[in-house]
Every structure is written in C-alpha cells, then in structure tokens.
Amino acid sequence: MTAAEELRYPARSLVLVAGLPGAGKSTLLLRLYQLQGDETEPVVAGGVRVIDSRQARNWWARYLGPIPPRVRTPLVHATHVWRISRALLGGHAVVAHTRGTWPHILHGFAWLAHRRGTDLHLILLDVAPTIARAGQFSRGRVVTATTFARHCRRWQVLIERTRAGALPPAASVTVLDRAAADQLDGIHFDT
C-alpha cells in the first residue's frame, strides 16, 4: 500500500476516490474537507469542487420521501455523475467519491477528462470486504448481499489489474489501505 501524508495532482484534474461500499470514501472526504455530511450540493474547498454521493442523496431526500432504494438509487447515482461531469466540464479541479467497481463509469470519466485536456487520477481505498460490510452497517446504509458480492468481484479484478501494473483508465492510481487513508492529510492541486 502507498503511504502518503499528502497527494498532489496537476491543476484541473479529476480525482476519484473509489472503493467498496462502506470502505470509507465519504468518511475520508468528510475529514479532509471538513464536510458536515448534510450538504445537498457540491462544496468548494480551497478552489476544489468536492462531490460526495451523499450530497445527491440528501438533495433527493427532500423530494422523494420513503421510496424504495431501487427507485431512489438510480436517481441519486445519475445526479452524482452529472454533478461530477458538470464540474469537470466547467474546468474545475474535482475530488469525488465514486463506485470504483463500475468500469464503464471509470472509462467514461477518463474519456471526459481527456476531452477537457486533463486527466483522471484514482485513489483506491482497498479494505477487506468484512471491514467494508461493517462500515455499511455503521452508517446505516446496507447494500444487499447479492449487490455487495458483485461489487467485491469487480473490485478484486480492479485491484489485481492495478497491482499487476495494468492501470485502469487513469493517469495515476494510488492504493491506500485503511491505515494509510487515516494518515492522509490532504489532496492538493498544482496552480
């Protein structure tokens, strides 16, 4: 695992924090950018657009009420992807949470970043499935066993490819375990 107290990227880059559901992606963004967790819109922190899927979930919660996750989840994810795309197209540096287990999302963002003359960079939070599952229970949002198993299979492929040197569609990949993520003090962009 990579141990770093600070990660630095070129200006206007897209940095995606990926991992299994419950791995600690939102927790990392909350800590690094002093988010409250109740935001409904992307946050500007030090000139960077910080976009967590929780922001889209909170925004939709005002309108959707207690509807089933199978209806709510696609709306939240579509809104989240749109917000990342909009910020990137606006020429901003972006740090965002994503489901790294969806290869088409990574390829789509890499293509979009390239079209904007910048790059996609990945921070992969690699934690054991048991730890990620416990994280889901602690936050009160638990995905079904079938969905989680699918995420685990896709994540394993992504991590194995990364460790073998076959990088996903990204200019750089940093793999952090939980201890290394806890040591991370900042994500910064060149000016």
ChimeraX attribute file (.defattr): number of C-alpha atoms within 10 A of each C-alpha:
attribute: neighborCount
match mode: 1-to-1
recipient: residues
	/A:1	14
	/A:2	11
	/A:3	16
	/A:4	15
	/A:5	13
	/A:6	11
	/A:7	14
	/A:8	10
	/A:9	18
	/A:10	14
	/A:11	17
	/A:12	26
	/A:13	25
	/A:14	30
	/A:15	24
	/A:16	25
	/A:17	24
	/A:18	25
	/A:19	26
	/A:20	28
	/A:21	25
	/A:22	24
	/A:23	25
	/A:24	24
	/A:25	24
	/A:26	22
	/A:27	17
	/A:28	21
	/A:29	21
	/A:30	15
	/A:31	14
	/A:32	14
	/A:33	17
	/A:34	10
	/A:35	17
	/A:36	8
	/A:37	14
	/A:38	11
	/A:39	16
	/A:40	18
	/A:41	18
	/A:42	21
	/A:43	16
	/A:44	14
	/A:45	12
	/A:46	10
	/A:47	14
	/A:48	22
	/A:49	21
	/A:50	24
	/A:51	27
	/A:52	28
	/A:53	25
	/A:54	20
	/A:55	22
	/A:56	22
	/A:57	22
	/A:58	16
	/A:59	17
	/A:60	17
	/A:61	15
	/A:62	9
	/A:63	8
	/A:64	13
	/A:65	9
	/A:66	8
	/A:67	10
	/A:68	9
	/A:69	11
	/A:70	8
	/A:71	10
	/A:72	16
	/A:73	14
	/A:74	11
	/A:75	15
	/A:76	21
	/A:77	17
	/A:78	12
	/A:79	18
	/A:80	24
	/A:81	18
	/A:82	12
	/A:83	21
	/A:84	26
	/A:85	17
	/A:86	12
	/A:87	20
	/A:88	22
	/A:89	14
	/A:90	11
	/A:91	16
	/A:92	18
	/A:93	24
	/A:94	25
	/A:95	25
	/A:96	24
	/A:97	25
	/A:98	26
	/A:99	19
	/A:100	23
	/A:101	22
	/A:102	14
	/A:103	14
	/A:104	10
	/A:105	14
	/A:106	22
	/A:107	15
	/A:108	13
	/A:109	21
	/A:110	21
	/A:111	17
	/A:112	18
	/A:113	22
	/A:114	14
	/A:115	11
	/A:116	15
	/A:117	11
	/A:118	20
	/A:119	24
	/A:120	25
	/A:121	24
	/A:122	25
	/A:123	21
	/A:124	24
	/A:125	24
	/A:126	22
	/A:127	18
	/A:128	13
	/A:129	18
	/A:130	11
	/A:131	14
	/A:132	20
	/A:133	20
	/A:134	15
	/A:135	19
	/A:136	18
	/A:137	12
	/A:138	11
	/A:139	10
	/A:140	10
	/A:141	12
	/A:142	16
	/A:143	16
	/A:144	9
	/A:145	10
	/A:146	9
	/A:147	11
	/A:148	17
	/A:149	13
	/A:150	12
	/A:151	20
	/A:152	19
	/A:153	11
	/A:154	16
	/A:155	23
	/A:156	14
	/A:157	11
	/A:158	20
	/A:159	20
	/A:160	12
	/A:161	13
	/A:162	16
	/A:163	12
	/A:164	9
	/A:165	10
	/A:166	11
	/A:167	16
	/A:168	19
	/A:169	18
	/A:170	20
	/A:171	13
	/A:172	14
	/A:173	20
	/A:174	16
	/A:175	20
	/A:176	21
	/A:177	16
	/A:178	16
	/A:179	11
	/A:180	16
	/A:181	23
	/A:182	16
	/A:183	13
	/A:184	17
	/A:185	15
	/A:186	16
	/A:187	16
	/A:188	17
	/A:189	18
	/A:190	10
	/A:191	8
